Amino acid sequence: MSERQTRSSRHLQPSHNKKLDKLLNVLIGIVFILIVITAIYVFKWQDDSEETVKEDPVQEQKNDDATQEHPKEEDVEADEEVSKEEPKEEEPKEESGQSEQDTVVETTSDDPIVDRAVTDNSWKPTPTTQTGEHVSSYNVKSVDWAEKIATITAATGIANDNMIIWRLQNNGGADTAIATVSTKDKAEMYRVSMEWVNNEGWLPVKLEQLNTLEGAY
């Protein structure tokens, strides 16, 4: 080989090395970029996965909460229905009925025609329209007679137009009276004792339920 060729070969060798270095640098850059892109993709995929995992429990919790709310609303509606089905007025009525029952005293009688004898502390005098000194009257057209009949009706519950008055008379004093009455069909028979209360009227004091009218007056 001549000296000129040797010099030419030495001159070309550095140029070839520079091109190779550039190519390597480009490849390294490409690889680096690919690594960066891959890393970014991996990190982003991990973040998306974590967010998805976090969102699912929240959704489940919301669903659980919604499921728990429905029974509460149903319970409230059930309580309202139960409150409507159970009127509070029943207790006062029972207490009122019980108090009325407590005022009634029932006793037995030695008289064989009397099934039972009743007194009631809740009985009130029949309001009178009479004024001045009271005089008991057995005149069927008098005010006093009419007030006696009203007192009998209050004690027995027999209406005037369904009542037979078998006997209404003095009961041993000017301000006492006793009546034997029945319904028109004689299904109910009573003896009513009453007394006069000044400025108030006739007050029933005893009610006897009879099993026969024979010997009742």
DOBA-156623 format. One record per residue: residue number from 1; x, y, z of N, C-alpha, C in turn. Coordinates in pm, whole numbers. Example, Ala and Ser with C-alpha at 12.3 -4.5 7.8 and 13.67 -1.06 7.14 Angstrom:
2
    k      nx      ny      nz     cax     cay     caz      cx      cy      cz
    1    1319    -569     780    1230    -450     780    1320    -330     780
    2    1285    -225     708    1367    -106     714    1290       3     787
END
This chain:
217
    k      nx      ny      nz     cax     cay     caz      cx      cy      cz
    1      87    -117       0       0       0       0      91     122       0
    2      46     225     -76     129     345     -86     101     436      30
    3     178     527      51     165     622     162      40     707     146
    4       1     740      17    -119     821      -6    -245     746      33
    5    -251     622       1    -367     541      35    -380     526     184
    6    -268     511     250    -271     497     395    -324     621     459
    7    -284     737     416    -333     864     469    -482     879     444
    8    -529     837     322    -670     849     287    -755     760     377
    9    -706     643     404    -780     549     490    -791     604     631
   10    -683     665     681    -686     723     815    -780     842     819
   11    -791     913     707    -879    1030     705   -1027     990     709
   12   -1064     882     643   -1203     836     636   -1252     770     764
   13   -1163     713     842   -1202     637     962   -1270     723    1067
   14   -1226     844    1100   -1297     927    1198   -1435     967    1151
   15   -1456     990    1022   -1586    1029     971   -1686     916     991
   16   -1635     795     964   -1722     678     983   -1761     664    1130
   17   -1669     692    1218   -1697     682    1362   -1798     788    1406
   18   -1792     905    1351   -1887    1010    1386   -2027     973    1347
   19   -2043     914    1225   -2175     873    1182   -2232     764    1273
   20   -2147     676    1313   -2191     568    1402   -2233     623    1538
   21   -2157     723    1587   -2193     785    1715   -2327     855    1706
   22   -2349     923    1593   -2477     991    1577   -2592     892    1576
   23   -2569     781    1502   -2674     680    1494   -2704     622    1632
   24   -2600     598    1707   -2617     545    1843   -2692     645    1931
   25   -2654     770    1916   -2723     874    1996   -2872     880    1963
   26   -2901     871    1831   -3042     874    1790   -3116     754    1847
   27   -3053     636    1835   -3118     515    1888   -3138     525    2039
   28   -3037     578    2108   -3049     593    2253   -3164     690    2286
   29   -3171     798    2207   -3280     895    2229   -3416     832    2207
   30   -3425     752    2097   -3553     685    2070   -3589     590    2183
   31   -3488     513    2227   -3514     419    2338   -3556     495    2464
   32   -3490     606    2491   -3525     684    2610   -3668     737    2602
   33   -3702     786    2480   -3839     837    2462   -3940     725    2482
   34   -3909     606    2426   -4000     492    2443   -4013     454    2590
   35   -3901     460    2662   -3906     428    2805   -3993     528    2880
   36   -3975     656    2845   -4055     760    2911   -4205     741    2881
   37   -4235     716    2752   -4376     695    2714   -4434     574    2786
   38   -4353     468    2791   -4400     346    2860   -4424     372    3008
   39   -4331     444    3069   -4345     474    3212   -4469     558    3237
   40   -4491     660    3150   -4609     746    3166   -4736     663    3153
   41   -4740     573    3056   -4858     489    3035   -4883     398    3155
   42   -4773     340    3207   -4787     250    3322   -4840     326    3444
   43   -4781     442    3472   -4824     523    3587   -4971     566    3571
   44   -5006     608    3450   -5144     652    3428   -5240     535    3445
   45   -5203     417    3397   -5290     300    3410   -5308     263    3557
   46   -5200     275    3635   -5210     247    3779   -5301     346    3849
   47   -5288     476    3811   -5375     579    3872   -5522     554    3840
   48   -5548     519    3711   -5686     492    3671   -5742     372    3746
   49   -5656     271    3765   -5701     151    3837   -5733     184    3982
   50   -5649     266    4046   -5673     304    4185   -5801     386    4199
   51   -5824     478    4102   -5946     558    4108   -6070     471    4091
   52   -6057     373    4003   -6172     282    3982   -6200     202    4108
   53   -6095     156    4174   -6111      80    4298   -6172     167    4407
   54   -6131     292    4412   -6184     384    4513   -6329     418    4486
   55   -6366     435    4357   -6502     476    4324   -6604     366    4351
   56   -6565     241    4331   -6659     130    4349   -6711     119    4492
   57   -6624     126    4597   -6677     120    4734   -6770     236    4765
   58   -6739     355    4710   -6826     469    4735   -6964     444    4677
   59   -6966     388    4556   -7094     358    4494   -7169     253    4573
   60   -7095     150    4620   -7158      47    4701   -7212     105    4830
   61   -7136     197    4890   -7180     260    5014   -7307     339    4991
   62   -7312     411    4876   -7432     487    4845   -7551     395    4827
   63   -7526     282    4758   -7634     186    4739   -7681     129    4871
   64   -7583     101    4962   -7619      49    5094   -7703     150    5170
   65   -7661     278    5162   -7735     382    5232   -7877     393    5178
   66   -7889     386    5046   -8022     394    4986   -8108     276    5029
   67   -8044     158    5038   -8119      40    5081   -8165      54    5224
   68   -8085     116    5309   -8120     132    5449   -8229     238    5468
   69   -8236     336    5377   -8335     442    5392   -8476     392    5371
   70   -8496     296    5280   -8631     249    5249   -8701     185    5368
   71   -8634      94    5444   -8702      41    5562   -8741     147    5661
   72   -8657     251    5676   -8690     356    5772   -8819     427    5731
   73   -8831     458    5597   -8952     524    5551   -9073     434    5570
   74   -9055     303    5544   -9166     210    5562   -9206     200    5708
   75   -9104     202    5796   -9134     196    5940   -9215     317    5982
   76   -9179     434    5930   -9253     555    5965   -9397     546    5919
   77   -9414     496    5792   -9551     482    5741   -9628     381    5823
   78   -9560     269    5863   -9627     168    5944   -9668     225    6078
   79   -9579     307    6139   -9613     368    6267   -9733     461    6253
   80   -9738     535    6140   -9851     625    6120   -9980     547    6104
   81   -9972     431    6028  -10091     349    6010  -10136     291    6142
   82  -10038     244    6225  -10074     188    6355  -10138     294    6442
   83  -10081     420    6435  -10139     528    6514  -10281     557    6471
   84  -10306     548    6335  -10441     573    6286  -10537     462    6326
   85  -10484     336    6328  -10570     223    6360  -10601     215    6507
   86  -10530     288    6593  -10551     283    6737  -10596     418    6788
   87  -10723     448    6782  -10772     578    6830  -10748     599    6977
   88  -10709     718    7011  -10679     749    7150  -10804     778    7232
   89  -10918     791    7164  -11041     824    7236  -11096     706    7314
   90  -11048     585    7284  -11104     467    7349  -11076     467    7499
   91  -10955     509    7538  -10921     505    7680  -11009     596    7764
   92  -11032     723    7722  -11124     806    7801  -11263     746    7808
   93  -11309     682    7696  -11442     622    7698  -11447     509    7799
   94  -11339     428    7802  -11337     319    7898  -11334     372    8039
   95  -11254     476    8059  -11247     534    8193  -11381     593    8233
   96  -11450     659    8135  -11580     717    8164  -11680     609    8197
   97  -11678     500    8116  -11768     390    8143  -11740     326    8277
   98  -11611     316    8309  -11573     257    8437  -11619     345    8552
   99  -11607     478    8538  -11648     567    8645  -11799     561    8666
  100  -11875     550    8552  -12019     538    8564  -12057     408    8632
  101  -11983     301    8599  -12013     173    8661  -11984     178    8810
  102  -11883     251    8849  -11847     262    8990  -11955     333    9070
  103  -12037     416    9006  -12141     489    9078  -12264     404    9105
  104  -12275     292    9034  -12392     206    9048  -12368     103    9157
  105  -12465      91    9248  -12459      -9    9355  -12579    -101    9339
  106  -12552    -230    9322  -12659    -328    9304  -12666    -416    9428
  107  -12786    -434    9480  -12804    -517    9599  -12917    -617    9575
  108  -12917    -721    9656  -13026    -818    9650  -13138    -773    9742
  109  -13255    -829    9720  -13371    -791    9800  -13436    -915    9860
  110  -13494    -897    9979  -13569   -1006   10043  -13706   -1026    9979
  111  -13749    -928    9898  -13877    -938    9832  -13864   -1034    9713
  112  -13939   -1144    9710  -13924   -1244    9602  -13960   -1193    9464
  113  -14034   -1085    9454  -14070   -1034    9321  -13965    -938    9266
  114  -13862    -910    9345  -13755    -818    9304  -13633    -899    9260
  115  -13595    -885    9134  -13475    -953    9085  -13348    -882    9131
  116  -13351    -753    9131  -13234    -677    9178  -13278    -536    9212
  117  -13202    -474    9300  -13227    -335    9341  -13101    -254    9311
  118  -13120    -137    9253  -13007     -56    9208  -13019      86    9262
  119  -12904     140    9307  -12891     283    9336  -12773     336    9256
  120  -12782     462    9219  -12678     521    9134  -12648     662    9183
  121  -12522     681    9224  -12482     813    9276  -12480     922    9169
  122  -12486     879    9041  -12484     978    8933  -12624    1032    8901
  123  -12726     976    8961  -12861    1029    8940  -12871    1173    8987
  124  -12938    1256    8910  -12958    1397    8944  -13108    1426    8954
  125  -13146    1526    9031  -13288    1564    9037  -13337    1609    8899
  126  -13462    1575    8870  -13524    1624    8747  -13552    1773    8764
  127  -13495    1859    8680  -13513    2004    8697  -13661    2041    8706
  128  -13695    2121    8805  -13834    2161    8826  -13860    2303    8780
  129  -13984    2325    8743  -14028    2462    8709  -14113    2520    8822
  130  -14131    2440    8929  -14216    2484    9041  -14141    2584    9129
  131  -14215    2679    9180  -14157    2779    9271  -14240    2784    9399
  132  -14180    2842    9502  -14250    2853    9630  -14249    2723    9705
  133  -14337    2709    9799  -14342    2588    9880  -14395    2472    9797
  134  -14321    2359    9802  -14359    2245    9720  -14474    2166    9784
  135  -14569    2126    9703  -14680    2040    9745  -14687    1923    9647
  136  -14664    1800    9695  -14669    1683    9609  -14812    1662    9557
  137  -14824    1639    9428  -14956    1625    9367  -14962    1495    9287
  138  -15080    1429    9292  -15102    1307    9215  -15214    1327    9112
  139  -15234    1452    9081  -15326    1489    8975  -15252    1474    8842
  140  -15304    1388    8754  -15233    1356    8630  -15214    1478    8539
  141  -15284    1586    8565  -15271    1706    8484  -15180    1811    8548
  142  -15125    1780    8666  -15042    1878    8737  -14897    1874    8689
  143  -14827    1986    8714  -14684    1994    8681  -14606    1895    8765
  144  -14642    1881    8892  -14569    1791    8981  -14579    1646    8931
  145  -14699    1606    8886  -14716    1471    8831  -14626    1451    8709
  146  -14625    1548    8619  -14543    1539    8497  -14393    1527    8532
  147  -14351    1598    8637  -14210    1590    8677  -14180    1455    8742
  148  -14276    1395    8809  -14257    1259    8862  -14237    1159    8748
  149  -14321    1171    8643  -14310    1081    8528  -14174    1097    8459
  150  -14129    1220    8449  -13998    1246    8388  -13886    1182    8469
  151  -13901    1182    8600  -13802    1119    8688  -13803     967    8670
  152  -13922     908    8655  -13932     764    8631  -13866     726    8499
  153  -13890     806    8396  -13828     781    8264  -13675     787    8273
  154  -13624     884    8349  -13478     898    8363  -13418     777    8432
  155  -13489     720    8528  -13436     606    8604  -13449     475    8528
  156  -13560     455    8460  -13588     326    8394  -13549     322    8248
  157  -13549     436    8183  -13523     440    8040  -13646     412    7956
  158  -13763     398    8021  -13888     373    7948  -13948     507    7905
  159  -13972     522    7776  -14030     646    7726  -14174     659    7773
  160  -14220     781    7786  -14356     808    7838  -14464     740    7752
  161  -14444     739    7618  -14546     680    7530  -14540     528    7527
  162  -14441     468    7597  -14432     322    7604  -14446     274    7749
  163  -14499     360    7835  -14504     329    7978  -14647     307    8027
  164  -14663     203    8107  -14789     183    8181  -14762     212    8328
  165  -14835     305    8383  -14820     340    8525  -14924     259    8604
  166  -14876     161    8674  -14968      76    8750  -15005     140    8884
  167  -14910     207    8942  -14939     277    9068  -14832     385    9091
  168  -14876     505    9126  -14786     613    9166  -14847     677    9290
  169  -14779     667    9402  -14838     708    9529  -14732     759    9626
  170  -14782     810    9736  -14698     856    9846  -14619     737    9903
  171  -14494     763    9943  -14409     654    9994  -14379     674   10143
  172  -14478     727   10216  -14462     742   10361  -14431     883   10404
  173  -14418     979   10311  -14390    1117   10348  -14438    1210   10239
  174  -14453    1339   10273  -14505    1437   10177  -14409    1458   10061
  175  -14281    1440   10086  -14182    1464    9980  -14118    1335    9932
  176  -14191    1225    9941  -14144    1098    9885  -14255    1038    9800
  177  -14215     954    9705  -14314     889    9619  -14255     757    9570
  178  -14345     665    9529  -14304     537    9474  -14397     503    9359
  179  -14338     450    9250  -14417     420    9131  -14389     278    9085
  180  -14493     208    9041  -14479      76    8978  -14517      93    8832
  181  -14422      62    8743  -14443      86    8600  -14389     -32    8520
  182  -14428     -36    8391  -14373    -136    8299  -14383     -82    8158
  183  -14315    -153    8067  -14336    -124    7925  -14474    -178    7886
  184  -14522    -134    7771  -14655    -176    7730  -14665    -327    7705
  185  -14552    -389    7665  -14553    -533    7644  -14516    -610    7772
  186  -14493    -536    7882  -14461    -593    8013  -14329    -672    8013
  187  -14246    -645    7913  -14115    -711    7910  -14023    -653    8017
  188  -14044    -528    8057  -13967    -464    8162  -14064    -411    8267
  189  -14032    -444    8392  -14119    -403    8504  -14031    -347    8616
  190  -14069    -230    8669  -13986    -164    8770  -14072    -102    8881
  191  -14005     -82    8993  -14056       2    9099  -13952     111    9123
  192  -13998     235    9123  -13906     348    9136  -13942     426    9262
  193  -13843     442    9350  -13860     526    9469  -13790     658    9445
  194  -13855     769    9485  -13798     902    9463  -13827     993    9582
  195  -13751    1100    9590  -13773    1199    9696  -13752    1339    9641
  196  -13817    1435    9704  -13811    1574    9658  -13689    1644    9717
  197  -13617    1717    9633  -13504    1800    9675  -13546    1945    9655
  198  -13548    2020    9764  -13596    2158    9758  -13524    2240    9651
  199  -13605    2312    9573  -13556    2403    9469  -13484    2332    9354
  200  -13486    2198    9356  -13419    2124    9247  -13515    2030    9174
  201  -13589    1949    9245  -13684    1860    9178  -13683    1721    9238
  202  -13754    1628    9171  -13763    1490    9217  -13635    1414    9182
  203  -13583    1338    9280  -13458    1262    9263  -13487    1114    9282
  204  -13454    1028    9182  -13471     884    9202  -13367     834    9303
  205  -13411     753    9398  -13318     704    9501  -13302     553    9498
  206  -13397     481    9433  -13382     336    9421  -13465     286    9303
  207  -13405     190    9230  -13473     127    9117  -13476     -23    9141
  208  -13596     -81    9143  -13611    -224    9163  -13663    -289    9035
  209  -13591    -388    8987  -13634    -461    8868  -13722    -577    8915
  210  -13843    -585    8862  -13942    -683    8909  -13953    -801    8813
  211  -13991    -916    8866  -14016   -1033    8782  -14167   -1059    8766
  212  -14248    -984    8838  -14392    -993    8823  -14457    -866    8878
  213  -14577    -840    8834  -14651    -724    8883  -14744    -762    8998
  214  -14763    -890    9018  -14849    -935    9127  -14785    -905    9261
  215  -14856    -828    9343  -14804    -790    9473  -14703    -677    9468
  216  -14687    -616    9350  -14588    -508    9337  -14640    -377    9391
  217  -14773    -362    9407  -14829    -234    9456  -14955    -264    9534
END
